[in-house]
Amino acid sequence: MANEKLVTLDQLNIVKGYIDAADAKAIKSAEYADNKITLYTTADKSGDAAVEIDLPEEMFLDQAKTTFVDEFYWTNTAYPGTENPDLNGKPVLVLAVKGDETVSYSFVSIEALVKVYTGEDTDTSEVTVEDGAIKVDVKLSVEEGNALVKKDDGLYVAAPEVPEEIVYATNEEVEALFKA
């Protein structure tokens, strides 16, 4: 066989040297503290760290400090580290995001999310908006002979009276209109 050859102890020491050198670089232990992962080449975590990985600060919504404020008023005391968003008196959703040691605030104007509607009258209707409901009241003319009326179930116009029998004019009667 072509690969069957004898190896001397000196040659095995060369191979052992490669293995020892690679083993010295291998990670054998790790530690996590303060959002940092530290990797060591020793089993007991002694000596200098081979690698340190800084992880970003863990952040999450702070439910206790996240609130809806019907009439918002900004102060640096209430919302430290923020700038005045110029939303005083408006409905605002205050989002509080908590990190390991800090809380940061964001402000969302509810007016930017919800369109406020108002009623506008026309010549034929009055429109009102109250408590989230839009109401239209139709105006009826008081002029004599107006057939349109308001009923409990809606607007109504009586059908014109139609005679039981329709009598058609004769050709002679129509021609007589033009011979005078």
C-alpha positions in Angstrom: 0.0 0.0 0.0 1.2 3.4 -0.9 0.3 5.2 2.3 1.8 2.7 4.7 5.0 4.3 5.9 6.8 4.4 9.2 6.9 7.6 11.2 9.6 8.5 13.7 9.1 10.0 17.1 10.7 13.2 15.9 8.0 13.4 13.2 5.3 12.7 15.7 6.6 15.6 17.9 6.2 17.9 14.8 2.5 16.8 14.6 2.1 17.2 18.4 3.5 20.8 18.0 0.9 21.6 15.5 -1.9 20.2 17.7 -0.5 22.0 20.8 -0.3 25.3 19.0 -3.9 24.9 17.7 -5.2 23.8 21.1 -3.6 26.8 22.7 -5.9 29.0 20.5 -9.0 27.0 21.0 -11.9 28.4 23.1 -12.3 26.4 26.3 -14.6 28.6 28.4 -17.0 31.5 28.2 -18.6 34.1 30.5 -21.6 36.5 30.1 -21.9 39.6 32.2 -23.1 43.2 31.6 -24.2 42.5 27.9 -20.7 41.2 27.1 -19.7 37.7 26.1 -16.1 36.9 27.0 -14.3 33.8 25.5 -11.2 32.3 27.1 -8.6 29.8 25.9 -8.3 28.3 29.4 -10.9 26.1 31.1 -10.8 28.1 34.3 -11.3 31.5 32.6 -7.9 32.7 33.7 -5.6 35.0 31.7 -6.6 37.5 29.1 -9.7 37.0 27.1 -9.3 35.7 23.6 -12.4 37.5 22.4 -14.9 39.9 23.9 -18.3 40.5 22.2 -20.3 43.6 23.3 -24.0 43.0 22.8 -26.4 45.9 22.4 -28.4 47.0 25.4 -31.6 44.9 25.8 -34.6 47.2 25.4 -38.3 46.6 25.8 -41.6 48.6 26.2 -42.1 49.6 29.8 -45.8 49.0 30.3 -45.9 50.9 33.6 -44.6 54.1 32.0 -46.2 53.8 28.5 -49.5 55.7 28.7 -52.2 57.5 26.7 -52.4 61.2 27.9 -55.7 62.9 26.8 -54.3 66.4 27.4 -50.5 66.1 27.2 -48.2 68.5 29.0 -44.4 68.0 28.5 -41.9 68.6 31.2 -38.2 67.6 31.4 -39.0 66.3 34.9 -41.7 63.9 33.7 -39.8 62.9 30.6 -36.1 63.2 31.3 -33.6 63.3 28.5 -36.3 64.3 25.9 -37.0 67.5 23.9 -40.3 69.2 24.0 -42.4 67.7 21.1 -44.8 70.7 21.1 -47.9 68.6 21.7 -49.2 70.3 24.8 -53.0 70.1 25.2 -53.3 67.3 22.5 -54.0 63.6 22.9 -50.6 61.8 23.0 -49.5 58.2 23.3 -46.3 58.2 25.4 -44.1 55.2 24.6 -41.5 54.4 27.3 -38.7 52.1 26.2 -36.6 50.7 29.0 -33.0 49.6 28.7 -30.7 48.0 31.3 -30.4 51.3 33.2 -32.3 54.0 31.2 -35.8 54.8 29.9 -36.2 56.7 26.7 -39.5 58.3 25.7 -41.2 58.8 22.3 -44.3 60.8 21.7 -47.0 59.9 19.2 -49.7 62.5 18.4 -53.0 60.8 18.2 -54.3 63.6 16.0 -51.7 62.4 13.4 -53.3 59.0 13.5 -57.0 59.9 13.7 -58.8 62.3 11.4 -61.3 64.6 13.2 -64.5 65.3 11.2 -66.8 68.2 11.6 -70.2 68.7 10.1 -71.0 71.2 7.4 -74.5 72.4 6.5 -75.7 72.7 2.9 -78.8 74.3 1.5 -80.7 71.0 1.8 -79.2 69.4 5.0 -77.8 70.0 8.4 -74.8 67.8 9.3 -73.6 67.3 12.9 -70.8 65.2 14.4 -71.2 64.3 18.0 -69.6 61.5 20.1 -68.2 59.8 17.0 -71.5 59.8 15.1 -72.3 61.7 11.9 -76.0 62.8 11.7 -77.7 64.4 8.6 -81.0 66.1 9.0 -82.8 66.9 5.7 -84.2 70.4 5.3 -87.7 70.6 3.7 -88.9 73.7 1.9 -91.9 75.4 3.4 -93.0 76.6 -0.1 -96.6 76.0 -1.0 -97.2 72.9 -3.0 -94.1 71.0 -1.8 -95.0 67.3 -2.1 -91.9 66.0 -0.1 -92.6 65.2 3.5 -90.7 63.6 6.4 -92.2 60.3 7.7 -91.0 58.1 10.5 -89.5 55.6 8.0 -88.0 58.2 5.6 -88.7 60.8 3.0 -92.0 60.5 1.0 -93.5 61.9 -2.1 -97.1 60.9 -3.0 -97.6 59.4 -6.4 -99.5 61.6 -8.8 -103.2 60.6 -9.2 -103.7 58.7 -12.5 -107.3 58.5 -13.9 -108.7 55.0 -14.2 -109.2 55.4 -17.9 -107.0 57.4 -20.2 -108.8 59.2 -23.1 -106.8 60.1 -26.1 -107.5 63.0 -28.3 -108.5 62.3 -31.9 -106.5 63.5 -34.9 -109.3 65.9 -35.8 -109.2 67.5 -32.3 -105.4 68.0 -32.6 -105.8 69.5 -36.1 -108.5 71.8 -34.9 -106.1 73.4 -32.5 -104.0 74.6 -35.5 -106.9 75.9 -37.7 -108.1 79.0 -36.2 
